[in-house]
Amino acid sequence: QKACGKDNIACIQAFARQHVKYFSGNSKYHLTFFIKTENVVGTGRFAGAVVNMYTSKNEWFPVCPYVGTVPWTKQGFYFKTDAKTNADGRSYIRLRLLNATGKAWFDDVKLREISE
């Protein structure tokens, strides 16, 4: 637990991270997953269940994090990489509960490169 939020409320900063060494530069990807949340309440700014990716820049999906109680729901996002992707070898995908209390589950996470 860590103090977070404007009133320093105790909250859990939990995440699972997978390094992705095979991201290609100047490519398009589709990330899909199932998410379920239970009593997720934000305790600060940009709070809830989110997907955080780093290719050559730090990206967050969705723009408004998942909050509340949501049954298993399939979600997906498209994103593009640029020429600098994986130049530093630290690309990753994180599934996070950020600045929030409650529970979040992610399942069947799939990453596919899309041909253009």
Protein Blocks (a to p, Z undefined) as FASTA:
>chain_A
ZZedjkopacdddddddddfkbcehiacddddddddehiacfbehiajdddddfkbccdd
dfbdcehjdddddddddddddfknoklopaccddddehiadddddehiacddddZZ
